[in-house]
Amino acid sequence: ARMLEILRWVASQIDPRQVLVFLPAWDGRYYWNYPQYEPDPRMGGAAGFARLVTEAQHLGFRIAPMFGANSANRNSSGFSQFADACTEHIDGDAFDLNWVDWDNDRRNEGWMPFMNLGVPSWRRGLGERIGAVIRQFHVDAYFLDIAGAWENNRKGDMYVGTKELISDIHRQYPNVPPIGEMLYDAQMAVIPMSQ
């Protein structure tokens, strides 16, 4: 509800048809629920998120929720179905997304492995969740957080996996573009918009 209130104010300042609204943490606590990607009940749940998207689009805005291209909470239900996609450094050490203090306790977390889109289980799982959000809420684009990260991982080529994820989503939703983060030149061929 507060996001919609802010968008109504923004619409009074600029033509909403010129604005793509980026929604990080639309699913609740930042990164914690990855890869469930369902609107958090504390934020209005599915009905509240649907209202936000519908009313924002009615004003003229375009909506792009955020998805982690390579992050999942190993404590989440269903994690085992793509646990094989956890990335390791070339020497076999675990590669975790632990450069951010996600809960501000001044300690790295250890619950978020870096996931590899080159591994079919992760690519399929993430693609299914993005597709479900597109179908249910009719969002206009999807943001792939940390899409430009690349690690030399024997399990699969992350760039090829990213291309395949986007291609799979594009086949079903050709008018819903991807947006990436951490641009690099090869990525521009499949993700033309980036921050």
Residue frames relative to the residue before (quaternion, step in Angstrom):
aa qw qx qy qz dx dy dz
A 1.0000 0.0000 0.0000 0.0000 0.00 0.00 0.00
R 0.6586 0.5036 -0.3113 0.4645 3.58 0.98 -0.84
M 0.6158 0.5420 -0.3460 0.4553 3.60 1.02 -0.74
L 0.6577 0.5064 -0.3051 0.4668 3.57 0.96 -0.86
E 0.6124 0.5431 -0.3350 0.4667 3.55 1.06 -0.77
I 0.6511 0.5041 -0.3040 0.4791 3.59 0.97 -0.87
L 0.6676 0.5012 -0.3112 0.4541 3.61 0.91 -0.85
R 0.6100 0.5332 -0.3594 0.4630 3.59 1.04 -0.64
W 0.6381 0.5049 -0.3224 0.4837 3.57 1.03 -0.76
V 0.6345 0.5305 -0.3289 0.4559 3.61 0.93 -0.92
A 0.6486 0.5348 -0.3135 0.4416 3.58 0.99 -0.86
S 0.6450 0.5011 -0.3302 0.4731 3.59 1.17 -0.43
Q 0.6985 0.4697 -0.2521 0.4774 3.59 1.29 -0.31
I 0.7948 0.0623 0.0167 0.6034 3.60 1.13 -0.70
D 0.5768 -0.5780 0.4435 0.3695 3.56 -1.15 0.59
P 0.4175 -0.7413 0.4639 0.2468 3.63 -0.51 1.14
R 0.5762 0.5921 -0.3834 0.4129 3.60 1.17 -0.45
Q 0.6648 0.4769 -0.2898 0.4966 3.59 1.30 -0.21
V 0.6779 0.5120 -0.2608 0.4586 3.58 1.31 -0.03
L 0.1463 -0.7280 0.6651 0.0790 3.52 -1.01 0.98
V 0.2406 -0.8028 0.5354 0.1042 3.58 -0.52 1.21
F 0.2104 -0.7734 0.5928 0.0785 3.54 -0.64 1.22
L 0.1007 -0.8245 0.5568 0.0092 3.59 -0.68 1.13
P 0.0480 -0.7676 0.6389 0.0134 3.61 -0.15 1.23
A 0.8424 0.1896 -0.1419 0.4839 3.57 -1.22 0.52
W 0.2490 0.7727 -0.5359 0.2318 3.59 1.05 0.73
D 0.7035 0.4510 -0.2457 0.4914 3.57 1.25 -0.43
G 0.7405 -0.3971 0.2224 0.4944 3.60 1.17 0.40
R 0.8361 -0.1172 0.0992 0.5267 3.55 -1.10 -0.70
Y 0.5526 -0.6663 0.4029 0.2973 3.52 -0.74 1.18
Y 0.8667 0.0323 -0.1061 0.4864 3.54 -0.75 1.24
W 0.5505 0.6681 -0.3999 0.3013 3.63 1.07 -0.51
N 0.7603 0.3974 -0.2107 0.4687 3.60 0.85 -0.93
Y 0.3885 0.7182 -0.4984 0.2913 3.61 1.21 0.10
P 0.6847 -0.2183 -0.6941 -0.0421 1.69 -1.79 1.72
Q 0.2512 0.7944 -0.5260 0.1709 3.62 0.97 0.65
Y 0.0312 -0.8542 0.5162 0.0545 3.58 1.00 -0.86
E 0.4249 0.6222 -0.5242 0.3970 3.50 0.56 1.32
P 0.5492 -0.6247 0.4272 0.3546 3.60 -0.93 0.80
D 0.4558 -0.7051 0.4797 0.2549 3.55 -0.83 1.04
P 0.5288 -0.6458 0.4464 0.3225 3.63 -0.88 0.87
R 0.6341 0.5420 -0.3332 0.4394 3.60 1.09 -0.68
M 0.7049 0.4118 -0.2510 0.5201 3.58 1.27 -0.32
G 0.7223 -0.4248 0.2459 0.4873 3.57 1.22 0.34
G 0.3847 -0.7598 0.4548 0.2607 3.57 1.29 -0.07
A 0.7963 -0.2940 0.2199 0.4807 3.54 -1.30 -0.36
A 0.6526 0.5175 -0.3253 0.4478 3.60 0.95 -0.83
G 0.6680 0.4988 -0.2998 0.4638 3.58 0.95 -0.84
F 0.6622 0.4904 -0.3109 0.4737 3.57 0.98 -0.81
A 0.6253 0.5315 -0.3353 0.4626 3.58 1.01 -0.80
R 0.6465 0.5141 -0.3138 0.4682 3.58 0.98 -0.84
L 0.6294 0.5343 -0.3305 0.4573 3.59 0.94 -0.87
V 0.6935 0.4739 -0.2823 0.4634 3.59 0.77 -1.04
T 0.6879 0.4976 -0.2922 0.4402 3.59 0.77 -1.03
E 0.7156 0.4428 -0.2686 0.4687 3.59 0.79 -0.96
A 0.6202 0.5228 -0.3500 0.4685 3.60 1.05 -0.66
Q 0.6622 0.4893 -0.3061 0.4779 3.58 0.96 -0.84
H 0.6048 0.5526 -0.3484 0.4554 3.58 1.07 -0.70
L 0.6522 0.4973 -0.3006 0.4867 3.58 1.12 -0.69
G 0.6112 -0.5666 0.3424 0.4337 3.58 1.23 -0.46
F 0.5034 0.6601 -0.4191 0.3678 3.59 1.27 -0.12
R 0.2719 -0.6788 0.6445 0.2234 3.53 -1.37 0.30
I 0.2557 -0.8022 0.5322 0.0888 3.59 -0.97 0.92
A 0.0155 -0.7931 0.6081 -0.0311 3.57 -0.95 0.98
P 0.1584 -0.7924 0.5819 0.0915 3.62 -0.27 1.19
M 0.4683 -0.6907 0.4929 0.2464 3.55 -1.23 0.58
F 0.0542 -0.7517 0.6572 0.0126 3.51 -1.17 0.82
G 0.4081 -0.7036 0.5213 0.2580 3.58 -1.01 0.74
A 0.3786 -0.7518 0.4938 0.2182 3.58 -0.46 1.20
N 0.8339 0.1154 -0.0003 0.5397 3.54 1.05 -0.70
S 0.6344 0.5182 -0.3517 0.4532 3.57 0.97 0.75
A 0.0797 0.7718 -0.6253 0.0835 3.52 -1.05 0.86
N 0.4300 -0.6717 0.5386 0.2718 3.54 -1.13 0.67
R 0.3786 -0.7562 0.4859 0.2205 3.59 -0.48 1.16
N 0.6435 0.5142 -0.3227 0.4662 3.61 1.25 -0.27
S 0.5180 0.6587 -0.4163 0.3527 3.60 1.25 -0.12
S 0.5584 -0.5801 0.4582 0.3765 3.54 -1.18 0.53
G 0.7869 0.3120 -0.2427 0.4738 3.55 -1.01 0.80
F 0.4110 0.7315 -0.4692 0.2754 3.60 1.24 -0.06
S 0.6094 0.6021 -0.3568 0.3725 3.59 1.00 -0.76
Q 0.6037 0.5920 -0.3638 0.3908 3.62 1.11 -0.54
F 0.7931 0.1721 -0.1361 0.5682 3.60 1.20 -0.29
A 0.2578 0.7892 -0.5140 0.2156 3.58 1.16 0.55
D 0.5842 0.5920 -0.3704 0.4136 3.59 1.16 -0.47
A 0.6538 0.5270 -0.3061 0.4486 3.60 1.24 -0.30
C 0.3856 0.7033 -0.5060 0.3173 3.61 1.22 0.21
T 0.3809 -0.7467 0.5079 0.1984 3.55 -0.82 1.03
E 0.1279 -0.7412 0.6532 0.0871 3.49 -1.23 0.66
H 0.5180 -0.5754 0.5143 0.3688 3.53 -1.22 0.48
I 0.6989 -0.4917 0.3180 0.4108 3.56 -1.23 0.39
D 0.6804 0.4717 -0.2943 0.4774 3.60 1.17 -0.50
G 0.6198 -0.5774 0.3277 0.4184 3.59 1.30 0.07
D 0.5012 0.6432 -0.4364 0.3804 3.61 1.23 -0.15
A 0.5618 -0.6032 0.4474 0.3468 3.56 -1.10 0.68
F 0.2069 -0.7442 0.6245 0.1158 3.54 -1.12 0.75
D 0.0115 -0.8165 0.5752 -0.0484 3.55 -0.31 1.29
L 0.4548 -0.6245 0.5553 0.3080 3.52 -1.29 0.50
N 0.2946 0.7902 -0.4829 0.2360 3.55 0.47 1.16
W 0.4358 0.6907 -0.4754 0.3271 3.58 1.10 0.56
V 0.6696 0.3856 -0.2925 0.5634 3.56 1.33 0.06
D 0.3473 -0.7038 0.5773 0.2255 3.58 -1.02 0.80
W 0.2338 -0.8541 0.4501 0.1150 3.55 0.23 1.35
D 0.7914 0.2679 -0.1657 0.5239 3.62 1.05 -0.57
N 0.4797 -0.7295 0.3940 0.2872 3.57 1.32 0.41
D 0.4456 0.6801 -0.4759 0.3353 3.59 0.99 0.77
R 0.5054 -0.6871 0.3774 0.3606 3.58 1.35 0.30
R 0.6663 0.4267 -0.2985 0.5337 3.57 1.18 0.61
N 0.4882 -0.6455 0.4926 0.3198 3.58 -1.02 0.75
E 0.5432 -0.7118 0.3687 0.2496 3.52 -1.03 0.87
G 0.2174 -0.8023 0.5289 0.1715 3.59 0.71 -1.01
W 0.6373 0.5303 -0.3433 0.4413 3.61 1.22 0.12
M 0.7220 0.4236 -0.2427 0.4904 3.59 1.25 0.01
P 0.1395 -0.7973 0.5825 0.0745 3.59 -0.08 1.23
F 0.4860 -0.6143 0.5359 0.3150 3.53 -1.25 0.53
M 0.2317 -0.8085 0.5324 0.0961 3.57 -0.60 1.18
N 0.3378 -0.7620 0.5299 0.1567 3.56 -1.10 0.77
L 0.3487 -0.7560 0.5221 0.1853 3.59 -0.55 1.19
G 0.5558 0.6019 -0.3891 0.4213 3.60 1.24 -0.20
V 0.6327 0.4933 -0.3231 0.5019 3.59 1.28 -0.24
P 0.5104 -0.7075 0.3917 0.2922 3.62 -0.59 1.14
S 0.6372 0.5475 -0.3617 0.4042 3.63 0.89 -0.79
W 0.6868 0.4671 -0.2851 0.4784 3.60 0.92 -0.86
R 0.6454 0.5279 -0.3197 0.4501 3.57 0.93 -0.92
R 0.6624 0.4978 -0.2987 0.4736 3.60 0.94 -0.89
G 0.6771 0.5104 -0.2947 0.4407 3.57 0.85 -1.00
L 0.6807 0.4670 -0.2895 0.4846 3.58 0.88 -0.91
G 0.6443 0.5310 -0.3179 0.4493 3.59 0.95 -0.85
E 0.6452 0.5177 -0.3194 0.4622 3.57 1.02 -0.79
R 0.6699 0.4885 -0.3110 0.4646 3.61 0.96 -0.80
I 0.6357 0.5078 -0.3337 0.4761 3.59 0.97 -0.79
G 0.6565 0.5164 -0.3043 0.4579 3.58 0.93 -0.91
A 0.6401 0.5292 -0.3226 0.4541 3.58 0.99 -0.81
V 0.6619 0.4892 -0.3064 0.4782 3.60 0.98 -0.82
I 0.6225 0.5267 -0.3401 0.4684 3.60 1.00 -0.76
R 0.6852 0.4899 -0.2854 0.4572 3.59 0.87 -0.96
Q 0.7336 0.4572 -0.2518 0.4351 3.56 0.76 -1.03
F 0.8279 0.2620 -0.0984 0.4860 3.57 0.86 -0.96
H 0.3572 -0.7780 0.4610 0.2339 3.59 1.30 -0.04
V 0.1752 0.7931 -0.5584 0.1689 3.57 0.89 0.91
D 0.5247 -0.6937 0.4263 0.2486 3.55 -1.20 0.62
A 0.7809 0.0231 0.0167 0.6240 3.59 1.22 -0.48
Y 0.2120 -0.7534 0.5979 0.1730 3.57 -1.28 0.09
F 0.2983 -0.7624 0.5592 0.1304 3.52 -1.00 0.96
L 0.1848 -0.7780 0.5945 0.0841 3.58 -0.82 1.05
D 0.2716 -0.7972 0.5238 0.1278 3.53 -0.21 1.33
I 0.8493 0.0931 -0.1210 0.5053 3.55 -1.07 0.88
A 0.2268 0.8200 -0.5004 0.1604 3.62 1.15 0.53
G 0.6886 0.5104 -0.2853 0.4288 3.58 1.09 -0.62
A 0.4814 0.6518 -0.4602 0.3629 3.59 1.19 -0.02
W 0.0003 -0.7868 0.6165 -0.0292 3.55 -1.03 0.80
E 0.0296 -0.7780 0.6272 -0.0210 3.53 -0.97 0.94
N 0.4567 -0.6618 0.5191 0.2898 3.56 -1.01 0.80
N 0.1343 0.8144 -0.5381 0.1708 3.55 0.02 1.35
R 0.4636 -0.7253 0.4444 0.2480 3.57 -0.72 1.08
K 0.5881 0.6134 -0.3688 0.3766 3.62 1.17 -0.38
G 0.7733 -0.2425 0.1739 0.5594 3.58 1.14 -0.52
D 0.5218 -0.6352 0.4756 0.3130 3.55 -1.20 0.56
M 0.4149 -0.7496 0.4634 0.2262 3.58 -0.54 1.17
Y 0.6387 0.5179 -0.3352 0.4599 3.59 1.02 -0.72
V 0.6530 0.5001 -0.3107 0.4764 3.58 0.90 -0.90
G 0.6457 0.5206 -0.3154 0.4611 3.59 0.98 -0.81
T 0.6314 0.5239 -0.3273 0.4688 3.58 1.02 -0.80
K 0.6383 0.5245 -0.3140 0.4679 3.58 0.96 -0.90
E 0.6846 0.4900 -0.2862 0.4576 3.58 0.90 -0.93
L 0.6115 0.5394 -0.3475 0.4630 3.61 1.01 -0.76
I 0.6956 0.4730 -0.2752 0.4654 3.57 0.78 -1.02
S 0.6372 0.5230 -0.3206 0.4666 3.58 1.00 -0.78
D 0.6472 0.5169 -0.3175 0.4616 3.60 0.96 -0.86
I 0.6786 0.4722 -0.2936 0.4799 3.59 0.92 -0.89
H 0.6423 0.5438 -0.3229 0.4330 3.58 0.98 -0.85
R 0.6094 0.5599 -0.3565 0.4337 3.61 1.02 -0.72
Q 0.7294 0.4113 -0.2327 0.4946 3.59 1.00 -0.79
Y 0.8039 0.1467 -0.0239 0.5759 3.58 1.01 -0.86
P 0.0838 -0.8683 0.4865 0.0476 3.60 0.54 1.16
N 0.7148 0.4386 -0.2606 0.4783 3.61 1.15 -0.42
V 0.6077 0.5112 -0.3577 0.4914 3.60 1.28 0.28
P 0.1682 -0.8440 0.5027 0.0819 3.60 -0.12 1.26
P 0.4530 -0.6467 0.5351 0.3003 3.55 -1.28 0.44
I 0.1401 -0.7195 0.6693 0.1212 3.51 -1.33 0.43
G 0.1827 -0.8147 0.5438 0.0843 3.58 -0.89 0.87
E 0.2720 -0.7100 0.6158 0.2064 3.46 -1.39 0.02
M 0.7964 0.2364 -0.2142 0.5139 3.57 -1.13 0.72
L 0.0676 -0.8603 0.5050 -0.0173 3.52 0.73 1.19
Y 0.0994 0.7270 -0.6794 -0.0013 3.54 -1.22 0.66
D 0.7258 -0.5211 0.2292 0.3861 3.55 -1.13 0.71
A 0.6807 0.4870 -0.3127 0.4491 3.63 0.78 -0.89
Q 0.6260 0.5678 -0.3315 0.4193 3.55 1.07 -0.74
M 0.5682 0.6198 -0.3760 0.3894 3.58 1.16 -0.58
A 0.5869 0.5900 -0.3666 0.4160 3.59 1.17 -0.48
V 0.7873 0.2850 -0.1522 0.5252 3.60 1.11 -0.58
I 0.7559 0.2193 -0.1430 0.6000 3.59 1.23 -0.43
P 0.1378 -0.8515 0.5000 0.0771 3.60 0.14 1.22
M 0.7096 0.3575 -0.2503 0.5532 3.62 1.19 -0.41
S 0.0955 0.8045 -0.5767 0.1048 3.56 -0.85 0.95
Q 0.2225 -0.7285 0.6195 0.1897 3.55 -1.24 0.42
